[in-house]
């Protein structure tokens, strides 16, 4: 990957990926700690973007939601 004429090392890319994953988990934790389940937050940037505290028990768009629990370990999102 080139950024302004310099090639990034695999370690830099791995670090960026790790920081992004950690920030994603931090955002999820903050939402769980600060908002009630189902709470709706209107954001005035655009009418199409709002925050709602929900739990997705499956994969993307609740894929495998009726899978009996194996998907939680497989997709590494355990509760």
Residue, then its C-alpha position, 0 to 999 in steps of 0.5 A: x500500500x502506498x501512502x504519499x510515495x512511501x510503501x507501508x510495512x506489513x507491521x504498520x498495516x497490522x498495527x493500523x488494523x489492530x488499532x481499528x479493531x480495538x477502537x471498534x470494541x471500545x465503541x461497542x463497550x461504550x454504547x453498552x455502558x452508556x445507553x439503554x437497550x433500544x435507546x434511539x439517538x437522533x444525529x442531525x448530520x443526515x436523516x438517514x443516520x441514527x444510532x440505536x442500541x441493539x444486539x445482533x445475534x447472528x453474522x452480518x444482517x443476522x445471518x445464522x441468527x437461528x444457528x443454535x450458538x455455534x456462530x458466536x464462537x465461529x465469528x469470535x463475538x462471544x457474550 
